Amino acid sequence: MFHVSQVPRAHTSPLRSGIVTHVMRRFDLEPWLKAIFKYKITEMNMVPMMVVLLLTSNHPLVTPSTFSTIKYSWSGAAPLDKSLQAWFKAMLPKDTPFNQVWGMSETSCVASMLYYPGQDESGSVGPVVPNCDVKLVDEAGRDVTAVGVKGELCIRGPIIVNKYHKNEEANRASWDEDGYFWTGDVAYFGPDEGEGRPIFIIDRKKELIKVRGFQVAPAELEAVIVHHPEVTDAAVVGVQNSHGDSEVPRAYVVRRPGSSLTEEDVRKYSSEKLAKYKSLDGGVRFVDAIPKNASGKILKNLLREQAKKEMGAKL
């Protein structure tokens, strides 16, 4: 139980509400699908990696009938492109919400969500939870909170940890004088339509690729690539261009078995769906698997190190 989301989902909620809860030792697609059907699961929490695997697996159990008992589901831990969200939502019963939530260990798990039975397919992670407030700041730390304006998401409230243990340097860097915790996530707010301002998470600040003054979110590019029928998984990182004056996106792609997909095929496919500055000018490399941690997050640091070795240049 190493992931913070399991505190409420696998511990406190079952004990508090008497909910029968099935916990798998690890995520394996076929046993997971069979368990949903066998135990008539009604609620499930997911991460984007699981949605991508469902989309690309071609498994015969990935059908609406398998998920017919689901009444509520959500995805968290990383941004999920709204096209992938819509694809999985179509697998669920009509009135079953499949929303995104946001949170981190420092926020004691979920800090923004749309409560049941609300449904949001816009790609947002819902509004901030009660008793907390959020703001956006620019690179200089100035408050830029406004609808549609991008900035680093900052939050304060009773669910936020007080500080890091014996790490004063991190404490000074992570909290401002008004008590807001700087999350490291880049986001923007949508208009309040009655449920509170929806929050749209773009990506981790450190993961954004800076292309000639533009900020490119790897998650957006990854969502496009995995929709290719011959791709089963993908990850994108930023690398320095040949002139050393800008970053460019570089993709690591897992091909479907037997596929003859080429680098040019991937670049052409993505360029037809993305703005020119989001082109995969850092190249495309085919790999057997995308490195991920136990909760499904892509280990971008390993891919950046791999890119350094492959390109023979300092990134």
C-alpha positions as semicolon CSV with decimal commas, in nm:
position;residue;x (nm);y (nm);z (nm)
1;M;0,000;0,000;0,000
2;F;0,268;0,241;-0,110
3;H;0,056;0,472;-0,322
4;V;-0,128;0,749;-0,139
5;S;-0,456;0,686;-0,325
6;Q;-0,485;0,351;-0,150
7;V;-0,525;0,514;0,190
8;P;-0,887;0,618;0,128
9;R;-0,970;0,358;-0,137
10;A;-0,833;0,043;0,027
11;H;-0,825;0,137;0,396
12;T;-1,036;0,419;0,540
13;S;-1,338;0,407;0,308
14;P;-1,393;0,030;0,335
15;L;-1,364;0,042;0,714
16;R;-1,575;0,355;0,753
17;S;-1,853;0,256;0,513
18;G;-1,842;-0,123;0,523
19;I;-1,762;-0,146;0,152
20;V;-1,646;-0,484;0,024
21;T;-1,316;-0,403;-0,146
22;H;-1,105;-0,623;-0,372
23;V;-0,736;-0,535;-0,380
24;M;-0,504;-0,693;-0,638
25;R;-0,138;-0,746;-0,553
26;R;-0,048;-0,592;-0,887
27;F;-0,227;-0,483;-1,202
28;D;-0,249;-0,751;-1,469
29;L;-0,500;-0,685;-1,744
30;E;-0,676;-1,019;-1,782
31;P;-0,713;-1,101;-1,408
32;W;-0,833;-0,743;-1,353
33;L;-1,098;-0,772;-1,626
34;K;-1,212;-1,111;-1,498
35;A;-1,233;-0,982;-1,140
36;I;-1,460;-0,695;-1,246
37;F;-1,700;-0,942;-1,406
38;K;-1,673;-1,212;-1,136
39;Y;-1,720;-0,985;-0,834
40;K;-1,960;-0,743;-1,005
41;I;-1,739;-0,448;-0,916
42;T;-1,928;-0,117;-0,886
43;E;-1,647;0,135;-0,827
44;M;-1,289;0,146;-0,947
45;N;-1,002;0,390;-0,949
46;M;-0,754;0,389;-1,235
47;V;-0,438;0,552;-1,366
48;P;-0,381;0,663;-1,729
49;M;-0,153;0,365;-1,798
50;M;-0,449;0,132;-1,745
51;V;-0,667;0,324;-1,990
52;V;-0,392;0,318;-2,254
53;L;-0,348;-0,056;-2,208
54;L;-0,722;-0,114;-2,244
55;L;-0,725;0,090;-2,565
56;T;-0,429;-0,085;-2,725
57;S;-0,466;-0,442;-2,597
58;N;-0,738;-0,571;-2,833
59;H;-0,833;-0,803;-2,547
60;P;-1,169;-0,977;-2,607
61;L;-1,291;-0,885;-2,258
62;V;-1,252;-0,511;-2,322
63;T;-1,621;-0,469;-2,399
64;P;-1,911;-0,275;-2,242
65;S;-2,052;-0,598;-2,095
66;T;-1,742;-0,645;-1,877
67;F;-1,798;-0,301;-1,722
68;S;-2,179;-0,321;-1,703
69;T;-2,183;-0,321;-1,320
70;I;-1,962;-0,013;-1,280
71;K;-2,144;0,282;-1,122
72;Y;-1,851;0,515;-1,063
73;S;-1,491;0,534;-1,181
74;W;-1,210;0,787;-1,188
75;S;-0,853;0,828;-1,306
76;G;-0,568;1,003;-1,127
77;A;-0,188;1,008;-1,072
78;A;-0,116;1,176;-1,409
79;P;-0,302;1,374;-1,677
80;L;-0,531;1,168;-1,900
81;D;-0,604;1,313;-2,242
82;K;-0,975;1,381;-2,283
83;S;-0,986;1,166;-2,599
84;L;-0,873;0,864;-2,395
85;Q;-1,117;0,959;-2,120
86;A;-1,403;0,970;-2,371
87;W;-1,302;0,636;-2,521
88;F;-1,320;0,457;-2,186
89;K;-1,634;0,645;-2,080
90;A;-1,806;0,491;-2,384
91;M;-1,731;0,146;-2,236
92;L;-1,930;0,224;-1,921
93;P;-2,306;0,239;-1,863
94;K;-2,456;0,567;-1,984
95;D;-2,504;0,727;-1,642
96;T;-2,173;0,609;-1,495
97;P;-1,925;0,893;-1,438
98;F;-1,564;0,850;-1,543
99;N;-1,395;1,164;-1,413
100;Q;-1,041;1,271;-1,345
101;V;-0,911;1,366;-1,001
102;W;-0,593;1,535;-0,885
103;G;-0,384;1,513;-0,574
104;M;-0,045;1,415;-0,437
105;S;0,111;1,278;-0,121
106;E;0,151;1,632;0,015
107;T;-0,225;1,695;-0,023
108;S;-0,321;1,376;0,164
109;C;-0,443;1,219;-0,162
110;V;-0,729;1,375;-0,364
111;A;-0,742;1,756;-0,358
112;S;-0,969;1,823;-0,656
113;M;-1,258;1,622;-0,792
114;L;-1,614;1,638;-0,918
115;Y;-1,835;1,458;-0,669
116;Y;-2,073;1,177;-0,766
117;P;-2,299;1,177;-0,963
118;G;-2,143;1,469;-1,153
119;Q;-1,986;1,394;-1,489
120;D;-1,713;1,590;-1,664
121;E;-1,560;1,476;-1,993
122;S;-1,375;1,804;-2,060
123;G;-1,042;1,669;-1,934
124;S;-1,052;1,867;-1,608
125;V;-0,979;1,723;-1,264
126;G;-1,279;1,904;-1,116
127;P;-1,277;2,190;-0,865
128;V;-1,067;2,201;-0,549
129;V;-1,218;2,013;-0,253
130;P;-1,401;2,204;0,024
131;N;-1,200;2,405;0,280
132;C;-0,907;2,448;0,043
133;D;-0,822;2,724;-0,202
134;V;-0,591;2,739;-0,501
135;K;-0,409;2,995;-0,710
136;L;-0,178;3,005;-1,012
137;V;0,164;3,170;-1,018
138;D;0,404;3,250;-1,301
139;E;0,778;3,179;-1,317
140;A;0,846;3,482;-1,097
141;G;0,595;3,374;-0,833
142;R;0,338;3,639;-0,925
143;D;-0,030;3,552;-0,886
144;V;-0,178;3,508;-1,236
145;T;-0,502;3,343;-1,131
146;A;-0,761;3,387;-1,407
147;V;-0,968;3,170;-1,637
148;G;-0,757;3,024;-1,918
149;V;-0,422;3,151;-1,786
150;K;-0,152;2,887;-1,731
151;G;0,062;2,882;-1,420
152;E;0,197;2,663;-1,143
153;L;-0,085;2,535;-0,925
154;C;-0,057;2,631;-0,557
155;I;-0,289;2,508;-0,282
156;R;-0,349;2,564;0,088
157;G;-0,587;2,410;0,337
158;P;-0,613;2,159;0,623
159;I;-0,528;1,858;0,404
160;I;-0,182;1,993;0,313
161;V;0,118;1,857;0,503
162;N;0,285;2,106;0,737
163;K;0,637;2,061;0,600
164;Y;0,895;1,808;0,489
165;H;1,078;1,625;0,766
166;K;1,430;1,762;0,823
167;N;1,446;1,932;0,483
168;E;1,439;2,307;0,536
169;E;1,562;2,381;0,185
170;A;1,261;2,202;0,035
171;N;1,030;2,372;0,285
172;R;1,149;2,719;0,183
173;A;1,109;2,634;-0,186
174;S;0,767;2,471;-0,155
175;W;0,565;2,711;0,065
176;D;0,513;3,084;0,020
177;E;0,451;3,347;0,286
178;D;0,073;3,309;0,249
179;G;0,085;2,939;0,329
180;Y;0,032;2,808;-0,024
181;F;0,207;2,487;-0,122
182;W;0,363;2,503;-0,469
183;T;0,275;2,172;-0,634
184;G;0,505;2,171;-0,937
185;D;0,206;2,105;-1,164
186;V;0,123;2,347;-1,446
187;A;-0,251;2,406;-1,481
188;Y;-0,523;2,649;-1,581
189;F;-0,877;2,717;-1,461
190;G;-1,198;2,686;-1,659
191;P;-1,508;2,901;-1,597
192;D;-1,718;2,824;-1,290
193;E;-2,047;2,674;-1,407
194;G;-2,188;2,610;-1,062
195;E;-1,961;2,339;-0,921
196;G;-1,653;2,559;-0,870
197;R;-1,372;2,646;-1,109
198;P;-1,258;2,328;-1,288
199;I;-0,883;2,271;-1,285
200;F;-0,705;2,147;-1,597
201;I;-0,367;1,986;-1,531
202;I;-0,122;2,023;-1,820
203;D;0,178;1,834;-1,683
204;R;0,453;1,846;-1,425
205;K;0,648;2,172;-1,459
206;K;0,975;1,983;-1,488
207;E;0,837;1,762;-1,767
208;L;0,722;2,039;-2,003
209;I;0,926;2,064;-2,321
210;K;1,030;2,421;-2,405
211;V;1,023;2,454;-2,784
212;R;1,127;2,799;-2,910
213;G;0,929;2,979;-2,642
214;F;0,634;2,738;-2,651
215;Q;0,561;2,491;-2,373
216;V;0,473;2,144;-2,499
217;A;0,306;1,889;-2,270
218;P;0,437;1,536;-2,332
219;A;0,101;1,389;-2,227
220;E;-0,069;1,551;-2,526
221;L;0,178;1,400;-2,772
222;E;0,166;1,060;-2,603
223;A;-0,214;1,052;-2,631
224;V;-0,193;1,116;-3,005
225;I;0,073;0,849;-3,066
226;V;-0,104;0,570;-2,875
227;H;-0,412;0,616;-3,093
228;H;-0,210;0,481;-3,387
229;P;-0,342;0,128;-3,457
230;E;0,011;-0,021;-3,462
231;V;0,123;0,134;-3,131
232;T;0,070;-0,018;-2,786
233;D;0,248;0,242;-2,570
234;A;0,448;0,563;-2,598
235;A;0,639;0,822;-2,397
236;V;0,775;1,163;-2,497
237;V;1,066;1,359;-2,346
238;G;1,246;1,679;-2,438
239;V;1,597;1,678;-2,586
240;Q;1,822;1,954;-2,714
241;N;1,809;2,024;-3,087
242;S;2,122;2,008;-3,302
243;H;2,188;2,382;-3,253
244;G;2,157;2,358;-2,875
245;D;1,922;2,657;-2,860
246;S;1,590;2,480;-2,798
247;E;1,435;2,159;-2,677
248;V;1,243;1,932;-2,916
249;P;1,014;1,633;-2,847
250;R;1,156;1,282;-2,876
251;A;0,924;0,980;-2,870
252;Y;0,982;0,629;-2,740
253;V;0,729;0,393;-2,894
254;V;0,624;0,032;-2,838
255;R;0,501;-0,127;-3,160
256;R;0,232;-0,391;-3,178
257;P;0,387;-0,739;-3,232
258;G;0,453;-0,800;-3,600
259;S;0,424;-0,432;-3,689
260;S;0,659;-0,279;-3,947
261;L;0,585;0,076;-3,831
262;T;0,870;0,318;-3,910
263;E;0,992;0,639;-3,752
264;E;0,861;0,833;-4,050
265;D;0,517;0,672;-4,009
266;V;0,496;0,791;-3,648
267;R;0,619;1,141;-3,730
268;K;0,374;1,176;-4,020
269;Y;0,082;1,045;-3,814
270;S;0,148;1,282;-3,525
271;S;0,220;1,584;-3,747
272;E;-0,124;1,550;-3,903
273;K;-0,282;1,598;-3,560
274;L;-0,049;1,843;-3,385
275;A;0,079;2,197;-3,432
276;K;0,411;2,225;-3,615
277;Y;0,610;2,323;-3,305
278;K;0,499;1,996;-3,144
279;S;0,663;1,788;-3,419
280;L;0,881;1,496;-3,310
281;D;1,198;1,669;-3,425
282;G;1,398;1,490;-3,156
283;G;1,331;1,160;-3,331
284;V;1,139;0,840;-3,269
285;R;1,290;0,532;-3,110
286;F;1,123;0,193;-3,084
287;V;1,157;0,006;-2,755
288;D;1,025;-0,318;-2,608
289;A;0,862;-0,144;-2,311
290;I;0,820;0,201;-2,157
291;P;0,984;0,218;-1,811
292;K;0,726;0,281;-1,539
293;N;0,705;0,263;-1,163
294;A;0,467;0,033;-0,978
295;S;0,181;0,287;-0,994
296;G;0,211;0,325;-1,370
297;K;0,393;0,658;-1,393
298;I;0,641;0,684;-1,678
299;L;1,000;0,712;-1,557
300;K;1,095;1,008;-1,775
301;N;1,433;1,050;-1,605
302;L;1,541;0,708;-1,732
303;L;1,431;0,795;-2,084
304;R;1,620;1,124;-2,075
305;E;1,933;0,940;-1,967
306;Q;1,878;0,689;-2,245
307;A;1,840;0,974;-2,495
308;K;2,168;1,128;-2,377
309;K;2,351;0,806;-2,450
310;E;2,179;0,761;-2,785
311;M;2,241;1,114;-2,903
312;G;2,589;1,144;-2,756
313;A;2,523;1,502;-2,647
314;K;2,442;1,690;-2,330
315;L;2,069;1,759;-2,307
